[in-house]
Amino acid sequence: MVLGILGGKSHEIKGTVVLMSKNVLDFNEIVSTANAGVAGIVGGIFGTATKVVGGIADSATAVFSRNIAVQLISATKTDGLGNGKIGKLTYLNKHIPTLPTLGDRQDAFSVNIEWDESFGIPGAFYIKNFMQAEFFLVSLTLEDIPNHGTIHFVCNSWVYNAKNYKKDRIFFANKTYVPSETPTPLVKYRKEELENLRGDGTGQRKESDRIYDYDVYNDLGNPDSSADLARPVLGGSSAYPYPRRGRTGRKATKRDPKSEAPTSDTYIPRDENFGHLKSSDFLTYGIKSLAQNVLPQFQSAFGLNAEFDKFDDVRGLFEGGLHLPTDVISQLSPLPVVKEFFRTDGEQVLKFPPPHVIRVSKSAWMTDDEFGREMLAGVNPCLIQRLEEFPPKSKLDASVYGDQTSTITKEHLEINLGGLTVDQALNGNQLFILDHHDAFLPYLRKINDLPTAKSYATRTILYLKEDGTLKPLAIELSLPHPRGDEFGAVSRVILPADQGAESTIWLLAKAYVVVNDSCYHQLMSHWLNTHATIEPFVIATNRHLSVLHPLYKLLIPHYRDTMNINALARQSLINAGGIIEQSFLPGPFSVEMSSAVYKSWVFTDQALPADLLKRGMAIEDPSSPHGLRLVIDDYPYAVDGLEIWSAIQSWVKDYVSIYYATDDAIKKDTELQTWWKEAVEKGHGDLKDKPWWPKLNTIQDLINISSIIIWIASALHAAVNFGQYPYGGYILNRPTLTRRLLPEPGTKEYDELSSNHQKAYLRTITGKYEALVDLSVIEILSRHASDEVYLGQRDNPNWTDDTKALQAFQKFGNKLKEIESKISGRNNNSSLRNRVGPVQLPYTVLLPTSEEGLTFRGIPNSISI
């Protein structure tokens, strides 16, 4: 029922609508012109960018004023049906050219709304767009509401032509209510909006849709193009379990009815693509441009078998630059992605920024000390374990894989234990292991059948020295048994050496370890454990928690852009024949391997204290900070991470306690209970029967669950993402694949180990083309956007009107500033040798804030790259 003025004391409410035009900066439009050639791309970006200057033109202002209208909905007065009264349609009025709080590229409009006291206090509003083009609605602010003052509506949503919607677009004030405390006039509107976001689970999604639903990973392959590009469906089976992704409803491929046909424009709910309005879009769409335009040019220039000849050639990528044929550089240099992320002299040289790991020393990466340190402070610092039994054993099914127990002996280790026995070192908590054996061995036979890949499954045992650093003692290299898997593995143990062929063999053994680790990092630690496992929570939150719900307001900043970057990854990074398959050892088996690892994924183990305890890297100790004591005191990731974890948990506790006084209130919150049930049973449906899933019955349960989600999306992702280029940009330090096994004595390849160790190393690791693929991508992935929102920050100060919540959030922000200062202090403590290491690279990745660019620091709120 639509109401006009109902009598009583009349008043005019002053409103301000802030929005952004679609054409501010549309990167989809830019990318879609890619196939038209470089000229099209350049014209697209600069033609569109000119629309930014000066905001929206006067003519557009007139159009907005005539074609956008709002209707207020009362939170205190009901119509005859018991629902909040709806005011009359009111069109936007004047363009406001200057507003102190106006963000970059935003425009403001006034709206004057008739009001009388019989209408009550507005709690929501409808908005209608009568234009053909969509716009991005930032906010509505109402002022001079009698006896109430100002009401803020934080919107951040794309609004399409009204005909696109079955129900009018609604936005709520920045109030916070658990379902049972929702003002009666708003109950119907709250329920309806959630129903709109859930949809009915049918049909193909269109661009303007805002529907959140689940599907399996059946869109990675392209069987219609080639049988070699067919990939198994991940999710929905015990053979290939996986978290769920967002449903698109696209048609199936012709050759495989279970697989979804690939597309260059994957659907995600419209408000998950903020974009084309913020600079991080340039990063994400830069990846797409790389895949479509840059990498094919690299392949044409170098082919697939090119190698570097010497280490100086690799350093030349950053010092002198990469020399390209004239026709190639002419195609690449005008591309926006090349102009932004690389440097070119305009002629034949393409230059990468120098990775942090070689900015001080060009060769310290080769030392055993640095090899060990990067397990504690590198790009994958969450895998090393304390060795608790000897010899190390396998968890692989012995009926399938035979005896996979390590062949490393006590004699191998005691050579370098300084007089200690293995038993003494074990009892003293001084032995550690980086164990990639079980993850790689089942796939190694298939990997080594690939034309460009030859490698081992590795185990590395390290010794904790008195100075707190790790010393590698032995590396085990294992291959599947030639007679069959059931016969176990064929293994070889390599010991440290510093002269002759043996020193090169030791260097190569470390390379095989790092390749295992690089692949595990990219596919499991990074993609699976952060990107993929968070997406089901993004979907469930939007389907079942109203924007009015306190948990929605707590979690939503930690979901920003995650579905967007994940969709892009499925198109260009982890898809069949994509960037990951081209440049990492497992090739076509890459994502399938992550499915095998997901079988043992445990939600509760993602909490940092639980993770450290499970890996034996900490021991429970109620008298110590955080309730545990680290086995390695100078473990930078753990030391910094525990402080961040504790701050997150304290903030969540303070926030949750504002809205829930009793455990019974948790049980009776219908939205909350439905959210958690669906996140587990649908979002992570393949693991839904696991006993470790926490119940959601108490306030503490909610604190734990929410803290884990925030930790994964913010600090854990930062720890495994923003060091990729600083460490891995130097391919000698973090090779992504090996192309041959260790040479046999008596061969010319073996002789080369002594005569030319650099050539032997470069013949083995990542080739030139694959290195360029890897560097190009991780250089983008390791960057921060200019408008990044970091942990302890919000993109809108009016995200809630709850003073207690704002005070708790301020406390959280202050705590993070303290932590930042403490981290910087530790990095300046020369007695903490793992903080900086031989490469002189301080561990800064968990400093909460950052500037734009390649900084090796900063914890964004969400997985946005």
N, C-alpha and C positions, 0 to 999 in steps of 0.2 A: 504494500500500500504506500503510495507516494503522497506526501503531505506538503502543503504549502504553509503559510503563516496561519496559526491556529488561534490567534488571539492572545491576549495577555501582553506583557511588556515586551515591545519589539526592540531588536538590537541588530546591528550588522557586525558579523564576525569578519575580521580581516585575515585573509589567508595568503600564504606564499607557496607556490608550487615550483620546485626545482626539477629540471629535466635536462636531458641531453638528446640532441637530434641523432637519428640513425647515421647520418652522413658525416659525423664528426671524424671518424677514422674507421673504415670498414676493411679489415684485413681479409675477410672472406672474399670480398670483391677483388682484392689484389691477387690473392692466390688463384682465384678462378681464371684470371687472365694469363696464368703461367704458360699454358699450352699455346698461347698466341705469340710467345717469344718474349725476349728481354724487353723490347720496346714497349710491349703491352704492360709488363710489370712496372716498369719505370713510370710510364704514363699513368698507370692506375694509382700508384702511391702518391705521386706528386699532384695529380689531378684531384684526388680525394683530399689530400692534406690541405689544399688551399681553402677548403670549406671550413677549416678550423679557425682560420684567422678572423678575429673580430667576433667570434661567437656566431649566433644565428642572425642571418640578415634580416633587415626590416620587413621585407615581404614575407619571409617565413614566420616572423613574429605575428603578423596579421593573421596568417593561416592558423597558427596555433591557437590564437585567441578565439577564433570562430569555431574551432573544431575539436576542442577538448573541454569536457564538462565533468563536474564532480557532483555527488549527492552525499550529504552527510547521513550517518546512521547513529541513532541515539544509543547510548550505553545505559541510560537510566529511565527512559520512557518507552512504553510499548504501544503497539497498535492493537487492533481488536483481536489479533491472533496470538498475542503474547510476545511478538518479536519487536526488536528495536524499530522505532519510527524512522522512516526514510524521508529526508528533506527533498525539496524540489531541485531539479537539475540546474546547475549554475555554471556558466561558461567562464573560462579564464578571461582575465581583463587585460591589464597593461603589462608590457614587458618591463622588467626592472633591470636597467643596464648595469647598475652597480649594487653589490650586496657584500658586506664584509666577510660573510661566511661562505661565499660562493667558491666552489672548487674549480679546478682547471677545466675549461671547456664546458662548464655548466651554464645554464641560463635560467633566470627566475621570472615568474609571472605572478601578478597579484590576482586574487579572486575574492570578491566581496559577497558574503553569503548571508542572506536574511535569516534571522533567528529570533525565536521568542522563548520565554521560560518554560512553556508547555512542551517544548521539544526535548529539554534536558541537556545533558552533557554528551557531546559527540564521542563515540568510541571506535568508529570505523567510517569508511567512506567508499562509495563506488566511484570509479572513473571510467569515462567512455571516450574512446578515440574514434572520431568520425573521418580521419584522414586515411589515405591508402597506406602511407608509410608508418612504421612503428616508431616509437621513441622510448628512451630509457627514463623511467620515472625515479628520481632520486628521493624526493621527500615532499611532504606537505606539512606546513606549520600553521596552526590556527592561533590567533592572538585575541586578547580582550574578551575572553569568554567569561561572562559575569560569574563571580564567586569561584572561579577556577583558574583564570590566567591563561597560560599557554599550553597547547597540546601538540606534541610532535608525532608525526607518522613517518617512520623510516621505511622506505619502500624498496629501493634497489631492484627494480623489475622492468622488463620490457613490456610495453603495452601496445598491442596490435589493434587494428580496426575492430570495432565492437562486434562485427559480424563473425569474427573468428571464434567467438566464445559462446558456449551454450549458456553459461552463467556470467553475469557482469563481474568485471574485475573488482575485487574488494581488498582493502588494506586496513589494518588495525592500528590503533594508537600504540605507543611504546609502553603500554601497561604490561604487567606480568600476572598471570593467573594460572594456578593449577586448574584442571577441568571443573572440579566441584565448586570452585570459587568464582567461576566466570559469571559476570553480571547476567541475569536472566535474559535481558533483551538481546544479548550477543550470542547466546548458546547456539541458536540455529545457524547463524552466520559462521561461527567457528567450525561446526560440524560440516557444513556445506563446502567450505573451502578445502578441508582435508579430503572430502570425497572428490572434489575437482582434481586435486593433485594425484590421487590414486588412479583415476581413470577406471576403465572396465577391463583392461588387459587384452584388448583385441585391436586389430587394425594396425596399419603402418603409421608411425608418428610423423607429423608434419612440423615444419620449422617453428611455428608459433605455439606449439603445444608446451604445456608445463607439467606433463604427466611423468611420474616416477614409477618405474616398475622394474622387475628383475628378469634377467636372461642369463644363459650360459655363454661361455666364450666359444661361440660357433662362427665367429667372423674373422678369424685370423688367416684362414686358408683362402686359396683362389683356385679350386679344382677345375673350374670352367676354362681357365687360362692354360693350365698345365697340370698333369698328374703329379709332377714334382712339387707343386705348390699346394697340394692337399694337406690338411693338418687335422689331427683328431679334435673332436669337440671336448673342451675342458669344462668340467662341471656336469653334474647330473648323473655321474656314474662312480662306482667304487674304483674303477681302473684309473680314471682321470678326474679326481675331485678338484674343485676350484671354487674360490669365492665368486659371487654373482656380479655381473655388470649391469648397466642400465639397458633396458629393453628398447629396441628401435622398431621392431615389427617388419623389418625389410624382408623381401622375398627370398626364397631359398635359391641356392645355385642349382643349375640344371643337372649336374653330375652327382651331387650329394644333397638330398632333400633335408638333411639335418644341418647343413651349413648355410649361413646367411651370405648373400651376395655382397662382395666388397663395394665400397662407394668412396668417393672423394670428399663426401660431406656427411659424416655420421651424425645422426640425431643425438642431441642431449637436451634435457629439459631447458627451455629457452633461458631461464635465469641462471643456469650454470655456466652460460657463456656470457660473461659480464660484458663482454665485450666489445671488442673492437673499440673499447673506450679507454683501455688502460695499457700501459706500455708492456706489461708482461705478455699481452697478446702478440706483441712483436717477437718475443722470444719463442712462444709456442708455434706461431705460424712460420717463424724462421726455420724450424725443424722441417715443416712440410715443404718449404721452398728448397731446403737442402736436398731432400729426398727426390724432389721432382726435377731440379735444375742443376744443382752444383755437383752432386756425386756422379751423375752420368758423365759430366765433363771430365772429372778426375779419371774415371774409368777409360774414357776414350784417349786421354793423354798418356796414361801409364800402363793400361792393361791390367790384368789380374795377377800377374806373376812378377811384377817389378819388386826389387829389393833395394834397401839402402846398402851402400858398400862399406861405410865406416860410421863410427859414432858421430863424427863431425857433420855427416850428412843429415842426421836426425836433428842435431842442434841447429843446423842451418835453417830449419823450418822457422825458427824464432829469431835467428841472428841475421842471416843474409836473405832469407825468404826462399820460397819454392818457385823455381823457374818453370813456367808453363809455356806451351806453344802459343804463338800470337793469336791464333784463331780461338783458342780456349779462353785466354785471359780477356779477350774482347767480349766474349759471351758472359763471363763471370763478373767482371769488375763493375758493371752498372747495377747488378742485382742488389736490392736493399739489404738482404741478409749478408752479403759479402762486404758491402760498405760499412755495415754496423759492426760486424764481429771480426773481420780480418783487416789487414792493411795491404794495400797494393800501391805500387809506384806508378800505376797507370800504364805500365808497359807489360812486362812479362813476369813480374814477381808477386807472389801472394805470401803474406807473412802472418804467422800465428803469434799471439802474445806469449811471452816466455812463461812456462809453468813455474810455480813457486818453488818446486822441489830442486830446481837447478839455478835459482836466481843468485845464490851465494856460492855454492860449490857445484861444479859440473860433474864430479865423480863420486861424491859422498853417498849417492844412492846405491853404489855397488857394495858398500861395506856390510858385514854381517850385523853390526849394531843397528844400522838403519833398517835392514830387512826385518829384524825382530821388533824394533820400535814401531814400525807401521802396523803391526798387529794390535798395538795398544793405542795408537794415535794417528792412524792412517785413515783411509777412506772406508775401510771395512773392519772397525775395531770391536765388533760385537760377536766374534766367532771363536776366538781363542779360548781354550779350556785349560783348567788345571788337570794334569795327568794324575788320575787316582788309582789306576791299576796298571801293572806291567806284566807282559807286553800289552799294548793297546789291542782291544778286541773290536770286532765288527758287529753291527746290529742287523746286517743283511741276513736273509733267510738262508740258513746253511743247507737246506734241502734243495735250494735252487743254485746257490753260489758257492757251495762247499765251505771249507775253512778259510776265512778271510782274516785270521789273526795276524797281526803285524809280525814281520820277520826281523825287526830291529831287536838286537840282543843287548844285554847289559854290557857286554864287552865293547859294543859299538859306542855306547854312551860314556863309559867310565874313562875312556882315553882323554876326554876333555872335561871331566868333572872336578879336576883339581884335588884329587885324592879322596873325594867322597865316593861312596857306593851308590848305586841306583836306589837301593832301599832307604839309605839315609836321605838322599835328595827328595824321594817321595814323601817320607815322613816329615821332612822340613818344608813341605809345600813349595819346592823349588823347581819342579819339572812341569812343563806346560806343553800342550799339543795344539797344532792347527791341523785339523783332520778333515780332509776333503775326500777321503777314500770312498765312503759309502755313497756319497752323492754322485760321484763320477763313474765308479766301476761298472754299475749296471748299464751305462750308456756308452762305455768306452769302445766296445767292439764296433758299434754303429758309427761312432764319431771317427774312429781311425780308418773306417772304410770310405770316408769322404775324401775327395781328391786334394783338399787343401788343409787337412788337419791330421796331426799325429801327436798324441800326448799320453800322459800317464794319470792315474789317480794317485794322489800324494798324501803322505802324512809327514809332518815336521815336528820334531821334538826339540824343545828349547829349555835352557837352564837359566834360572833367575840368579844373577850374580849379586855380590854384596853391594854394588853401587846402584842396584835397582833396575839395571838394564837386562835385556834378554839376549842370551847367546845361543844361536842354533847349534845343536849337537849332531843331528842326523836327519836326512831326508830319505823317505822310502818312496820309490817310484814303482807302481804296480800296473801290470797289464792283465787282461783276461787270459786265462789259460788257453793255449792253442787247441787243446783237445775238447774244450767245452767249459761252460761256466761252472758246472758242478765239481770241477777239479780244483776250484779255488783260483788264486791269482799267482802270476809269476812276478816276483818282486826283486828289487835291487836296492841296496842301501848305499847312499852316497854320504861321505863324511867331509867335513871342511878341509880345504887344501888351499895353499896360496902360491904354488909353483907348478909350472909345466902344464901338461894336458889335464892333470887332476884339478888344477885351479879353475880351468875353463869348464870342466865337467861339473864342479861345484857351483859355478855361476849359472850354468844351464839348469842344474837341478833346482836352484832357487827360482829360475824363470818358470819352470813347470809348476812349481808351487804357486807363484804369483798369477799365472794364467788360470789355474783352478780357482784361485781366490778372486780374480777379476770377474770371472764368469759367475761365480757364486754370488759375488757382491751385486752385480748388475741384475741378475735374474731373480735372486732370492732375497738378499738383504735389502735391496733397493726396490725392485718392482713388486715382488710378491708381498713382502712383509710390511710395506707402507702403502704404495699405490693401490694394489689389488685388494688387500684386506680391509682397507678403509671404505672403499666404494659402497659395500652393502650398508654400512652405517649411514652414509650420506643419503642413500635411497630411503631407508627405513625412517630416518628422522623427518624427512620431508613428507612422507606418506602418513605418519601417525602423530607427530608432535606439532601442534599449532604454533604459529609465530608468537602466540600469547604465552606459550608454555615456558617456564623458567629454563628447562633443559635445552629447548630449542635455542634460546638466546645464549646459553652457555656454549653450545657446540657449533653453531652455524658458522662462526668465523673460521673454524678449523676445517671446513669443507670447501671453502671458496676455490673454485677453478679445478677441483680434483677430477670431477667427471669430464671436464673439458680436456685436461691433459691426458687422462686415461684413454679417451676416445681417439685423440691424436696419436697416442702410442699404438693403439690397435691398427691405425691406418698406416703408420710410417716407421715405427720403431720395432715392435714385436710381431708384426705380421709376416706371413710367408714371403721370403725373399727380401725382407725389410732390413733396416740398418743393423739391428742386433744380429740377425742371422748372417749378414755379410761380414761382420767384423769380430764376432766372438766364436770361440772354439766349438761349442756344440752345434752351431749352424742350425739346420732345420729342427733339431731336437731341443732347442733352447727353452722355449716356454713349456714344452712337455716335461722337461726336467724339473721346472718349478712346481708342476703339479705333483710330482713324486715327493718333493720336499713339503708341500702343503699337507700331506697326509699326517705329518708329525707336528704341524703348527698348533700351538696352544695359546688361546687368547690371553689367559692370565699370566703366561710367561713373558708377555710383551712388556709388562711392568718392569722397569729397570732393576729394582731390587730382586725380583723373582728371577729375572734373566741371569743376573750375576751369581746368585746362589745356585741355580741349575747348572751353570758352567763351572762351578767350583771356584769362581774368581772372587768370591766373598764368603764369609762365614757369619752366621747369625750371632749377634752380640748386642744385647739390649742396652749395654752401657755406651755403645758407640753411636755417633750421629747416624741417623737413618736406620738404626737397629741392626747394622751389620758392619763388619770389618773387612776391608779389602785385603786380599792375599798379596797383591802387588800394590804397595802404597802409592807409587807413582804411575798410576794408570789413568792418563789424562781423560779419556772418554768417560770412564766410570766416575772419577772424582768430580769433573764438571757436570756430568749427566745427573749424578745423584742430587746435586744442589738444584738443578733445574727441575728434576722430578719432584723433589720435596716442595718446591715453590708452587708447582702446578697442583699438587695434591692439597696443599694448604689453601690455595685459592678456591679450589673446587669445594672443599669442606666448608669454608666460610660462606660461599655462595649458596650451596645446597641447604645449609642450615637456616637460611633466611626463609625458605619456603616449606620446609618439612620439619615439623617439631617432633614427630613420632614415626616409628617404623610402620605403624598401621596406615599412616598417610601415604607411604610409598605403595603399600599393597592395594590401596583403594584408588590410586591414580590410574584411571582407565587408559589414558593415552600412553602413559609411561609403560604400563604392563604390555600393551599391545605392541608398542615400539620394540621392546626388548625381545619379546617372543618372536616377532617377525624377523628381526635382525639375525637371530640365531637360526630359526627354523627355515627361513627362505634365503636370507642373504648369505649365510654360511651353511646352507642346507646339507651339504655333503658331510659335514661334521656335527650335525645337530644332536646326535645321540651321544656325543662324547661326555663323559662324566665331569670333566673339568669346567664346563660352562658354569659361571656363577649364576645363582638365583638372584632375582631382584626383589628381595623381601625387606631389606633394611636400608637405613640411611647410609650406612657404611658400604653396603653393596653398590649403591648408586655412586658414591664417591669413588670407589675403586674402579668401577666400569668407566665412568666419565674421565677419570684421570688417565687411564690406559689409552682411551681414544684420543685424547688431546696430546698425550706424549707421542703416540705413533705419528700423528699428523703434523706435529711441529718439530720437537727436538730430535726424535729418532730419524725422521726424514732428513732433517738438516745435517745430522752427523754422517749419513751415508750418501748424501747428494752433493753438498757444496765443496767437497774435497776432490771431486772427480777430476777436474782439470788441473788443480794445483799439484796433485800427485800423478794422475794418469795421463796428463797432457804430454809428459815425457814418456814415450812409448817404451823406452828401454827400462824404465822403472816399473811400469805396470803394463806389460804386454797382454794382449787379449786373446792370443792364440799361439800355438806352436805348430810348425809345419813338418817337423821331422823328429824322430826319436834320437837318443844318444848314439853317436857313431860307434861302430865296432873297431877294436884295435886291428891294425893292419890295413885299414882303408885310408884313402887320401883325405877323407873327411875327418878321420881321427887325427891324422898328422896335422891338419889345419888347426886343431885345438891348441897346439903349441906354437905353430908358426904365425897364426893370425887369429887371435881369440875374438877380435871384434867381428871379423867376417863370419866366424863360426856361430857367434851369438846371433848376428843379424840374419843368417841363413835359416835359423831355427825359429825365431819369433815372428810376430806380426809383420807382414809385408807392407810395401809402401802404400798401395791403394787402401788396404784395410786400415792402416794407421791413419790415413787422411780421413777416412770415413769416421773412425772413432774420435779423433781429435775435433773434427768439425762439429760433431754432435755434443760431446761432453763440454765443449767450450760454451755452448749455449745453455746446456743443462746446469752448469755451475754458476750461472749469472743470477744476480738479483735485479728485478725490475725497479724502475725509479719510484713507482708507487706501491712497493711492497708494504704489507702491513705485518709488523713483527709481533712476536709473543709479548703480551702485556700492553698491546695497543688495540684500538678499534678504529674502523674507518669512519665512524660517525659517533661523536660524543653523546648523542641522544639515543644510543642503542637501547637504553632503558630509562624509565623515570624514577626507578627505585633508588632512593638515596643510599640505603644500606648496601645494595649491590654495587653502586658506584664507588662507595668508600672501600669495600672489599677489593674491588678491581684496582683502585689506586694503591692499596697496600701491596697487591701482587706486583704492580709495576715498580714500586719502590724496592721490593725485594729483588727483582731481576736486575735493577741498577747496582745493588750491592754485590750480587753474584758476578756481574760483569767486571766490577772493580777487583774482586778476589781472583778471578781467572787471569786478569792481566798481571796481577801480582805474582801468581804462581809461574807465569811464563817468564818472569824476570828473576826467578829463583834458580841460580845456576846449579844448585844441588839436586834439582829435579831434572835429571838428564833426559827423561823421555818427553819432557815438554817441548824441547826444541830439536834435539838429536843432531847427528852428524851433518844433516842437510841444512841446519840452522833455520828450520821452519817452525815457528811457535804454533802450538795447538790452539787455534782461535775459533774453530768452527762452531763452538757452542756459546760464543759471545752472543747475547740475545739480539743486538742491533747491528746494522750494517749500512754502508752507503750502497749506491747502485754499482752494479758491475761484478767483476771477478774479484771477490774480496776474501774468500776463505773464512767467512764469519757470517753470523746472522741467523736467527731462527724465525723464519716466517711462520705465521699462524697456521698455514695450511700447505698442502701439497699442490702447488700451483705450477711446478715445472719439473 
